[in-house]
Amino acid sequence: EKLLMEACLELFKTDYVVGIQDMGAAGLTSSSFEMAGRSGSGMRLSLDKVPMREAGMSPYELMLSESQERMLICAKKGCEEKIKEIFAKWDLDAAVIGEVTDSGKMELFWHGELAGVIPIEPLSEAAPVLDRPIKKPAYMAQIAQQNLCGCGASERELDAAFDKIFGDPEVLNKSYIYDQYDASVGLNSAKRPGMLGAAVMRVKQNGVKLAMAADCNTRMNYVHPRIGAALAVASAGRKVAMSGATPLAITDCLNYGNPQNPEVMWQFAQGCEGIKQACAALNTPVISGNVSLYNETGGVSIQPTPAIVCVGTNEGEIIPSDFCASGVSVYLVGDTKGVFAGSLYMKTVENRVAGSLPELNLKAERALWDFAIEAGRSGVLEFANSVGIGGVAITLAKMACVGGIGGEFEMSCDDSRDIFDESFSRAIFGVRDEAKFKELAAKYGLSLMRLGISGGEVFRINSVRKNLKALKEIYFGEFAKIVKSED
């Protein structure tokens, strides 16, 4: 996948290509129909010329195969060999498999014999719209009032809650999985996996850095499918912005249950609407994606899972996401509102997924992005990280573990449990120039709170105090133990 990306980036710098399409669901069929349908043209394909990973594949299988790491390219005539040379340089197969025609039909050949003819326009531009019945799930009324009680928590309860949340697989470092694969192909990984926030790749040819981040909180999508989906877009974009890059676009993978169930279809429709609203407000168009439905076991559907990946570009310095220096003032930017619906606290401590979510203020979200980008370019920041699952406490703890630097923090809370609250549109910043930082925050209308300072061998937030070495052992080691225990 990474080699394919590198080859395509090199190809984009040329004028050899008229169009390019990533192959998604239904593979060659959907990709070729989309390209021909948009242009009002036809297409002639020789399927026996398609590079195959298995011997003995039939024309039917070749058209519908959803093999990964493939692109369909429409090239200028006469540039075929030059394009092949680019892909060969990256050790990738590339083959001429057909040509554009004016027939308005998809003509499929197999070793010179016509294997099938399909009209393009009726399928690509005039396909019937499936209007399934929808119904708001009954469970939503049942869980809407199940928010946390207002009784707060003792110091002992907070300490126990921290241990439960920090030890949850969702929080733990996943390097046991991804370290088995090479993350340094072409030596272009400017910010490697595991360093929190967005990953960053360098484009050698022009010095631009590509920042990419993924996000989706399935519990919040279960509690409120529209807000949860919009939040996935916002959270992925926020991670990109915290790296200093400008978020530009998203791709999505919409995973839902059985759409023949009206309640699941309602979740799906609401999720699409949430993504649409967020992308329009945040100026991050959907440029690709796919849909996976019928995800259920024993008649029980999965929680709505609209996974979002955001990509952005950065021509300046990358902002680290961990405590990369001691003696740095640490600030929280954004409002804490006591949001526990669908939170990791409620899952691990309360053992339930419930509550009601407030609306997501997309204007405030975009202001936070723009603030982080400008602050980064101004040299004001030492580090920055989006506040994610587990709230401020867990976000700070992860930053301490990855950076190997502790810190002493005091967060003013209306409820002692708010250190774990998962309010939207918040981020942690390590600040070099506090006066300029405050000036920029005021410019963007953002609230801020000074939490403390990085440094030392202890991690503390309010009454929760942990030895950093012990935290690191949990963060970097426990996930592998969990996986191995389930073998």
C-alpha positions as CSV (number, residue, x, y, z in Angstrom):
1,E,0.0,0.0,0.0
2,K,2.8,2.4,0.9
3,L,4.8,1.6,-2.2
4,L,1.6,2.2,-4.3
5,M,1.2,5.5,-2.6
6,E,4.7,6.5,-3.4
7,A,4.3,5.5,-7.1
8,C,1.1,7.4,-7.4
9,L,2.7,10.5,-5.8
10,E,5.4,10.3,-8.4
11,L,2.9,9.8,-11.2
12,F,0.9,12.8,-10.1
13,K,3.9,15.0,-10.9
14,T,3.7,14.0,-14.5
15,D,1.2,14.8,-17.2
16,Y,0.8,11.2,-18.2
17,V,-2.6,10.6,-16.5
18,V,-6.1,11.6,-17.5
19,G,-7.9,9.9,-14.6
20,I,-7.2,7.6,-11.7
21,Q,-9.5,5.5,-9.5
22,D,-8.9,3.6,-6.4
23,M,-10.4,0.1,-6.6
24,G,-12.9,-0.4,-3.7
25,A,-16.0,-2.5,-3.4
26,A,-16.7,-4.7,-6.4
27,G,-13.2,-4.0,-7.6
28,L,-12.6,-3.6,-11.3
29,T,-16.4,-3.5,-12.1
30,S,-17.2,-0.4,-10.0
31,S,-14.0,1.4,-10.8
32,S,-14.3,1.1,-14.6
33,F,-18.0,1.9,-14.5
34,E,-17.4,5.0,-12.5
35,M,-14.7,6.3,-14.8
36,A,-16.6,5.5,-18.0
37,G,-19.9,6.7,-16.6
38,R,-18.6,10.2,-15.6
39,S,-17.1,10.7,-19.0
40,G,-20.0,9.4,-21.0
41,S,-17.6,7.0,-22.8
42,G,-17.2,3.3,-23.3
43,M,-14.5,0.8,-22.4
44,R,-12.9,-2.3,-23.9
45,L,-11.0,-4.5,-21.4
46,S,-8.9,-7.6,-22.0
47,L,-9.3,-9.4,-18.7
48,D,-6.6,-11.9,-19.4
49,K,-4.0,-9.1,-19.3
50,V,-5.0,-8.2,-15.7
51,P,-2.1,-9.0,-13.2
52,M,-3.4,-11.9,-11.1
53,R,-2.4,-13.1,-7.6
54,E,-3.9,-16.5,-8.2
55,A,-3.8,-18.8,-11.2
56,G,-7.0,-20.0,-12.9
57,M,-9.2,-17.0,-12.2
58,S,-12.3,-16.5,-14.4
59,P,-13.4,-13.3,-16.0
60,Y,-16.3,-13.1,-13.5
61,E,-13.8,-13.3,-10.6
62,L,-11.5,-10.8,-12.1
63,M,-14.3,-8.2,-12.5
64,L,-15.6,-8.6,-8.9
65,S,-12.4,-9.3,-7.0
66,E,-11.8,-6.8,-4.1
67,S,-8.0,-7.4,-3.9
68,Q,-6.4,-4.5,-2.1
69,E,-3.6,-2.1,-3.2
70,R,-4.8,-1.5,-6.8
71,M,-5.5,1.5,-8.9
72,L,-7.2,1.9,-12.3
73,I,-5.5,4.5,-14.4
74,C,-6.6,6.2,-17.6
75,A,-3.4,7.4,-19.3
76,K,-2.6,9.6,-22.3
77,K,-1.9,7.5,-25.4
78,G,1.8,7.1,-25.9
79,C,2.6,7.3,-22.2
80,E,2.1,3.7,-21.3
81,E,5.7,2.6,-21.1
82,K,6.7,5.7,-19.0
83,I,4.0,4.8,-16.5
84,K,5.1,1.2,-16.4
85,E,8.7,2.4,-15.6
86,I,7.5,4.4,-12.6
87,F,5.7,1.4,-11.1
88,A,8.6,-0.9,-11.9
89,K,10.8,1.5,-10.0
90,W,8.7,0.8,-6.9
91,D,8.6,-2.9,-7.6
92,L,4.9,-2.9,-8.6
93,D,3.1,-4.6,-11.4
94,A,1.4,-2.3,-14.0
95,A,-0.2,-3.5,-17.2
96,V,-2.3,-2.1,-20.1
97,I,-5.6,-3.9,-19.9
98,G,-7.8,-2.0,-22.3
99,E,-8.8,1.3,-23.9
100,V,-11.5,4.0,-23.8
101,T,-14.1,3.8,-26.6
102,D,-17.1,5.8,-27.6
103,S,-19.5,2.8,-27.6
104,G,-21.1,3.6,-24.3
105,K,-20.6,0.0,-23.4
106,M,-18.3,-2.1,-21.2
107,E,-16.9,-4.7,-23.6
108,L,-15.1,-7.6,-21.9
109,F,-12.7,-9.9,-23.7
110,W,-11.0,-13.1,-22.6
111,H,-8.1,-14.2,-24.7
112,G,-9.5,-12.4,-27.7
113,E,-13.1,-13.7,-27.4
114,L,-16.0,-11.5,-26.3
115,A,-17.0,-12.6,-22.7
116,G,-19.6,-10.0,-22.0
117,V,-21.1,-6.6,-23.0
118,I,-22.7,-4.3,-20.4
119,P,-24.3,-0.9,-21.1
120,I,-22.6,1.7,-18.9
121,E,-25.1,4.6,-18.5
122,P,-28.1,2.6,-17.1
123,L,-25.9,1.1,-14.4
124,S,-23.6,4.0,-13.5
125,E,-25.8,7.1,-14.0
126,A,-29.4,5.7,-13.7
127,A,-29.2,3.0,-11.2
128,P,-32.4,2.5,-9.1
129,V,-32.4,4.1,-5.7
130,L,-33.1,1.6,-2.8
131,D,-35.3,3.3,-0.3
132,R,-35.4,1.0,2.7
133,P,-37.7,1.7,5.7
134,I,-36.2,3.4,8.7
135,K,-37.1,3.6,12.3
136,K,-35.4,5.2,15.3
137,P,-34.1,2.5,17.6
138,A,-36.2,1.9,20.7
139,Y,-33.1,1.6,22.8
140,M,-32.3,5.2,22.4
141,A,-35.2,6.4,24.5
142,Q,-34.2,3.9,27.2
143,I,-30.5,5.0,27.4
144,A,-31.0,8.7,26.9
145,Q,-31.6,9.5,30.6
146,Q,-28.9,7.1,31.9
147,N,-26.2,9.7,32.5
148,L,-23.8,9.7,35.5
149,C,-25.2,10.5,38.8
150,G,-24.0,13.9,40.2
151,C,-22.5,12.4,43.4
152,G,-18.8,12.7,42.3
153,A,-16.1,10.3,43.3
154,S,-13.7,9.9,46.2
155,E,-9.9,10.0,45.8
156,R,-9.8,6.2,46.2
157,E,-12.5,5.8,43.6
158,L,-10.7,8.1,41.1
159,D,-7.5,6.2,41.5
160,A,-9.2,2.9,40.9
161,A,-11.1,4.4,37.9
162,F,-7.8,5.6,36.4
163,D,-6.3,2.1,36.7
164,K,-9.3,0.5,35.0
165,I,-9.4,3.0,32.1
166,F,-5.7,3.1,31.5
167,G,-5.5,-0.7,31.4
168,D,-8.3,-1.0,28.9
169,P,-7.2,-2.4,25.5
170,E,-8.5,0.7,23.8
171,V,-5.9,2.8,25.6
172,L,-2.9,0.5,25.5
173,N,-0.1,0.8,22.9
174,K,-0.7,-1.5,20.0
175,S,2.9,-1.9,18.8
176,Y,2.7,-5.7,19.3
177,I,0.6,-5.7,16.1
178,Y,2.0,-3.0,13.9
179,D,5.7,-3.5,14.7
180,Q,5.5,-6.8,12.8
181,Y,5.2,-4.7,9.6
182,D,7.7,-2.2,8.1
183,A,6.7,1.4,8.7
184,S,9.8,2.9,7.1
185,V,9.4,2.0,3.4
186,G,11.4,4.5,1.4
187,L,12.6,6.2,4.6
188,N,9.7,8.7,4.3
189,S,8.1,8.1,7.7
190,A,8.5,11.5,9.4
191,K,6.4,10.6,12.4
192,R,6.0,6.8,13.0
193,P,3.1,4.8,14.3
194,G,2.8,4.8,18.1
195,M,3.8,8.4,18.6
196,L,0.2,9.5,19.2
197,G,-2.0,11.6,17.1
198,A,-1.5,11.7,13.3
199,A,1.2,9.7,11.5
200,V,3.3,11.8,9.0
201,M,5.0,10.9,5.8
202,R,7.5,13.1,3.9
203,V,7.2,13.6,0.1
204,K,10.8,13.7,-0.9
205,Q,10.3,15.4,-4.2
206,N,8.8,18.6,-2.8
207,G,9.3,18.6,1.0
208,V,5.6,18.5,1.8
209,K,4.5,16.3,4.7
210,L,1.4,14.2,4.5
211,A,-0.4,13.8,7.9
212,M,-3.0,11.0,8.3
213,A,-5.2,10.1,11.3
214,A,-8.1,7.7,11.9
215,D,-10.9,7.9,14.4
216,C,-14.2,6.4,15.4
217,N,-15.9,6.0,18.8
218,T,-18.4,3.2,18.3
219,R,-20.1,3.8,21.7
220,M,-20.9,7.4,20.9
221,N,-22.2,6.3,17.5
222,Y,-24.4,3.8,19.4
223,V,-25.7,6.5,21.8
224,H,-26.3,9.0,18.9
225,P,-25.4,7.9,15.3
226,R,-25.5,11.4,13.8
227,I,-23.4,13.1,16.4
228,G,-21.1,10.2,16.7
229,A,-20.4,10.1,13.0
230,A,-19.8,13.9,12.9
231,L,-17.5,13.5,15.9
232,A,-15.4,10.8,14.0
233,V,-14.8,13.4,11.2
234,A,-13.9,16.1,13.8
235,S,-11.6,13.9,15.9
236,A,-9.7,12.6,12.9
237,G,-9.2,16.1,11.5
238,R,-8.2,17.4,15.0
239,K,-5.4,14.8,15.2
240,V,-4.1,16.0,11.8
241,A,-4.3,19.7,12.8
242,M,-2.5,19.0,16.1
243,S,0.5,17.8,14.0
244,G,0.7,21.2,12.4
245,A,-1.0,20.1,9.1
246,T,-4.0,21.5,7.5
247,P,-6.8,18.9,7.2
248,L,-7.9,18.7,3.5
249,A,-10.1,15.6,3.0
250,I,-11.4,12.4,4.4
251,T,-12.1,8.8,3.4
252,D,-14.6,6.7,5.2
253,C,-15.4,3.1,5.9
254,L,-19.0,2.8,7.0
255,N,-19.5,-0.4,9.0
256,Y,-23.1,-1.1,10.1
257,G,-25.4,-4.0,10.8
258,N,-28.2,-5.5,8.8
259,P,-29.9,-2.7,6.7
260,Q,-33.0,-4.8,6.3
261,N,-33.6,-4.0,10.0
262,P,-35.3,-0.5,9.9
263,E,-33.5,0.5,13.1
264,V,-30.1,-0.3,11.6
265,M,-31.0,1.5,8.4
266,W,-31.9,4.5,10.5
267,Q,-28.5,4.4,12.2
268,F,-26.8,4.2,8.8
269,A,-28.8,7.2,7.4
270,Q,-28.1,9.3,10.5
271,G,-24.4,8.4,10.3
272,C,-24.3,9.6,6.6
273,E,-26.0,12.8,7.6
274,G,-23.5,13.4,10.4
275,I,-20.6,12.9,8.1
276,K,-22.1,15.2,5.6
277,Q,-22.7,18.0,8.1
278,A,-19.2,17.8,9.6
279,C,-17.5,17.7,6.2
280,A,-19.4,20.7,5.0
281,A,-18.6,22.7,8.1
282,L,-15.0,21.7,8.5
283,N,-14.2,21.9,4.7
284,T,-13.0,18.3,4.5
285,P,-14.7,16.6,1.5
286,V,-15.2,12.9,1.3
287,I,-12.9,11.8,-1.6
288,S,-13.2,8.1,-1.3
289,G,-14.6,5.4,0.9
290,N,-16.6,2.2,1.1
291,V,-19.5,0.6,2.9
292,S,-19.7,-2.7,4.8
293,L,-23.2,-3.8,5.8
294,Y,-24.8,-6.9,7.3
295,N,-22.3,-7.0,10.1
296,E,-24.1,-9.1,12.7
297,T,-23.7,-12.2,14.8
298,G,-26.7,-14.3,15.9
299,G,-29.1,-11.6,14.7
300,V,-27.4,-8.9,16.8
301,S,-25.8,-6.0,14.7
302,I,-22.5,-4.3,15.6
303,Q,-22.5,-0.8,17.0
304,P,-22.4,1.8,14.2
305,T,-18.8,2.2,13.1
306,P,-18.2,4.9,10.6
307,A,-14.4,4.8,10.6
308,I,-12.9,8.1,9.3
309,V,-9.4,8.8,8.0
310,C,-8.4,12.4,7.5
311,V,-5.4,13.5,5.4
312,G,-3.7,16.9,5.4
313,T,-0.5,18.6,4.3
314,N,2.1,20.5,6.2
315,E,5.1,22.5,4.7
316,G,6.4,23.5,8.1
317,E,7.6,21.7,11.2
318,I,5.8,18.7,12.6
319,I,4.4,19.3,16.1
320,P,5.2,16.3,18.4
321,S,2.3,14.7,20.2
322,D,4.1,13.6,23.4
323,F,6.0,15.1,26.2
324,C,9.2,15.7,24.3
325,A,10.7,18.1,26.7
326,S,10.7,18.8,30.5
327,G,9.9,22.1,32.1
328,V,7.2,23.0,29.5
329,S,3.9,24.6,30.6
330,V,1.0,22.4,29.7
331,Y,-2.4,23.9,28.8
332,L,-5.9,22.5,28.0
333,V,-7.8,24.4,25.3
334,G,-11.5,23.9,24.9
335,D,-14.4,23.6,27.2
336,T,-15.0,20.7,29.6
337,K,-18.7,20.0,29.9
338,G,-19.1,16.7,31.7
339,V,-19.7,14.5,28.7
340,F,-19.7,10.9,29.8
341,A,-22.3,9.4,27.4
342,G,-20.6,6.6,25.4
343,S,-17.3,7.4,27.3
344,L,-14.6,4.9,28.2
345,Y,-15.3,5.8,31.9
346,M,-18.9,4.7,31.6
347,K,-17.9,1.5,29.8
348,T,-15.1,0.4,32.2
349,V,-16.3,1.8,35.5
350,E,-20.1,1.8,35.1
351,N,-20.2,-1.2,32.8
352,R,-22.7,0.3,30.4
353,V,-23.1,2.2,27.2
354,A,-25.7,4.9,27.7
355,G,-26.4,8.6,28.1
356,S,-27.2,11.5,25.8
357,L,-24.7,13.6,23.8
358,P,-24.7,17.4,23.3
359,E,-24.6,18.8,19.8
360,L,-21.1,19.1,18.3
361,N,-20.1,22.8,17.8
362,L,-18.4,22.5,14.4
363,K,-17.5,26.1,14.3
364,A,-15.6,25.8,17.6
365,E,-13.9,22.6,16.3
366,R,-12.6,24.4,13.2
367,A,-11.4,27.3,15.3
368,L,-9.4,24.9,17.4
369,W,-7.8,23.4,14.3
370,D,-6.9,26.8,12.9
371,F,-5.5,27.9,16.2
372,A,-3.2,24.9,16.5
373,I,-2.0,25.3,12.9
374,E,-1.2,29.0,13.4
375,A,0.4,28.4,16.8
376,G,2.6,25.7,15.3
377,R,3.7,27.9,12.4
378,S,4.4,30.7,14.9
379,G,6.8,28.6,16.9
380,V,4.7,28.9,20.0
381,L,4.3,25.1,20.6
382,E,6.5,22.4,22.0
383,F,3.9,19.7,21.5
384,A,0.2,19.2,21.0
385,N,-2.3,16.3,21.2
386,S,-6.1,15.9,20.8
387,V,-8.0,14.9,23.9
388,G,-9.4,11.5,23.2
389,I,-10.9,8.6,25.0
390,G,-10.5,8.6,28.7
391,G,-10.4,12.4,28.7
392,V,-7.7,14.7,29.9
393,A,-6.2,12.3,32.5
394,I,-5.7,9.4,30.0
395,T,-4.5,11.7,27.2
396,L,-1.8,13.3,29.5
397,A,-0.8,9.8,30.8
398,K,-0.2,8.5,27.3
399,M,1.8,11.6,26.4
400,A,4.0,11.0,29.4
401,C,4.5,7.3,28.6
402,V,5.4,7.9,25.0
403,G,7.7,10.8,25.8
404,G,9.2,9.2,28.9
405,I,8.6,12.4,30.9
406,G,6.2,12.8,33.8
407,G,4.4,15.9,35.0
408,E,2.4,17.4,37.8
409,F,-1.1,18.6,36.7
410,E,-4.1,20.2,38.4
411,M,-7.4,20.4,36.5
412,S,-10.2,22.5,37.9
413,C,-13.4,20.4,37.8
414,D,-17.0,20.8,38.6
415,D,-17.1,17.1,39.3
416,S,-14.0,15.2,40.4
417,R,-14.6,12.6,37.6
418,D,-14.3,15.3,34.9
419,I,-10.6,14.4,34.5
420,F,-12.1,11.4,32.5
421,D,-14.8,13.4,30.7
422,E,-14.8,13.2,26.9
423,S,-16.1,16.6,25.9
424,F,-15.6,17.5,22.3
425,S,-13.2,19.9,20.6
426,R,-10.4,19.9,23.2
427,A,-6.6,19.6,23.0
428,I,-3.5,19.5,25.2
429,F,-0.7,22.0,24.3
430,G,2.9,22.3,25.5
431,V,3.7,26.0,25.3
432,R,7.0,27.8,24.6
433,D,5.6,31.4,24.5
434,E,2.7,31.7,26.9
435,A,1.9,35.3,26.2
436,K,1.6,34.7,22.4
437,F,-0.3,31.5,23.0
438,K,-2.9,33.3,25.1
439,E,-3.1,36.0,22.5
440,L,-3.8,33.5,19.7
441,A,-6.4,31.7,21.9
442,A,-8.3,35.0,22.4
443,K,-8.1,35.6,18.6
444,Y,-9.9,32.4,17.9
445,G,-12.4,32.7,20.9
446,L,-11.1,29.7,22.7
447,S,-11.0,29.0,26.4
448,L,-7.8,27.7,28.1
449,M,-6.6,26.3,31.4
450,R,-3.0,26.0,32.5
451,L,-2.7,22.4,33.9
452,G,0.9,22.3,35.1
453,I,4.4,21.5,33.8
454,S,6.1,18.5,32.3
455,G,9.0,16.8,33.9
456,G,10.1,14.3,36.5
457,E,9.5,10.6,37.1
458,V,5.9,10.9,38.5
459,F,2.7,11.4,36.7
460,R,0.0,13.2,38.7
461,I,-3.3,14.8,37.9
462,N,-5.3,16.1,40.8
463,S,-5.4,13.3,43.4
464,V,-4.3,10.5,41.0
465,R,-0.6,9.9,41.4
466,K,1.4,7.2,39.5
467,N,5.0,6.2,39.1
468,L,5.9,6.8,35.4
469,K,8.0,3.6,35.1
470,A,5.0,1.5,36.2
471,L,2.7,3.4,33.9
472,K,5.0,2.7,30.9
473,E,5.2,-1.0,31.7
474,I,1.4,-1.1,31.6
475,Y,1.0,1.0,28.5
476,F,3.7,-0.7,26.4
477,G,3.4,-4.3,27.7
478,E,-0.1,-5.2,28.7
479,F,-1.7,-5.3,25.2
480,A,0.7,-8.1,24.1
481,K,-0.2,-10.1,27.2
482,I,-3.9,-9.7,26.5
483,V,-3.5,-10.9,22.9
484,K,-1.2,-13.8,23.8
485,S,-3.6,-14.9,26.6
486,E,-6.4,-15.3,23.9
487,D,-4.3,-17.5,21.6
